Amino acid sequence: IILPDNRDAGRSSSSSANYEIVDLADDLADLLAFINMGPMHIIGHSMGGFMSFYIAAKYPELVKTLTLCSTAEKQTDVGVAYLSARIQLMMGYPADNQMTIDRASIVSVMD
């Protein structure tokens, strides 16, 4: 099992450069190619699902199977607005504060 840290996450170093999900996917593809263990079973959760779609499309030789969890093929405008609002909301609360969201808001970001 390989559980990489993406840029600016976990124990990876901080990056001041701008990057997008496709850059994170290319980072992961480079890692998988470097490990050189042949096609792998890839599980993409949430943002990792976006990355996994890209890897499967651009680097099919690295993918044996693709499993997607809590993700989508692309981010919708509504999804981006929702995530942006959640980030703003979280910035206003202490990290240990539990937050909830109403059902209508959840449904609005689902295709």
PEKA-V344969 format. One record per residue. NEAR is the number of other C-alpha atoms within 12 Angstrom. Layout:
# PEKA-V344969
near = <NEAR,NEAR>
This chain:
# PEKA-V344969
near = <9,14,16,21,18,27,23,16,13,11,11,11,12,14,11,8,10,12,16,16,24,25,20,28,32,27,23,31,33,18,21,27,20,12,14,14,16,18,20,26,22,32,27,30,20,20,26,31,28,32,36,41,34,31,37,31,19,17,23,22,19,29,28,18,19,25,23,22,18,15,24,24,23,23,21,16,14,18,21,16,16,22,21,14,16,19,15,12,18,18,14,13,13,10,11,9,11,10,15,11,16,10,10,10,17,16,13,18,21,20,14>
